[in-house]
Amino acid sequence: MADAMQYAFRALAQRALTEQELRTRLARRDVSTEEAERVISRLRELGYLDDTALARAASDRRGVGASRIRFDLKRRGVDRQTVDAALLTRDPEQERNEAAQLVERNRERWLRARDPRARAYGFLARRGFSPDVIWSVLRALESEANEL
């Protein structure tokens, strides 16, 4: 267990890992399932491995929408309840403001495109913003432009 524990500490020193990611890495090193579970359990006890804290930190990411965060956390092996609980802490108004800032930052470049709305919509959708957020930002931007 000592070698597996040392490897786990080195891996966690490089990047915060989910339990599933660490389990996969230990399996690649031919660590038995029982030993991997003991290592994971001990790291959880010590507070070095916490999927809930990792999900909360991911939900605070700026510049991406809730869908992107959900996808990334699921891909990393975080269970659905933990992901849902972490995303409940996101402020919808802050997410809308972040989307608006991204549009404003890229506005000049997109205005040169053949269909600026489609370009902006695609960009925000790839970043994980919901269609409701995207359309509210684009409508607000269009009404601003019409007022000028």
Number of C-alpha atoms within 10 A of each C-alpha: 13 9 9 19 18 12 16 22 14 11 15 16 11 8 8 15 21 22 20 16 15 21 18 14 17 23 14 10 10 11 17 14 12 10 16 22 16 15 22 23 14 14 18 14 11 10 10 16 21 16 22 17 14 18 24 18 11 18 24 16 12 11 16 20 24 22 16 17 22 21 14 15 21 15 12 15 15 21 15 12 10 17 23 14 14 21 19 12 11 16 10 13 10 11 19 19 14 18 27 20 14 16 20 14 11 12 16 11 10 17 13 9 12 9 10 15 17 12 16 22 18 14 17 22 18 13 17 20 24 17 12 9 19 21 13 14 21 17 12 12 15 12 10 10 9 8 6 5
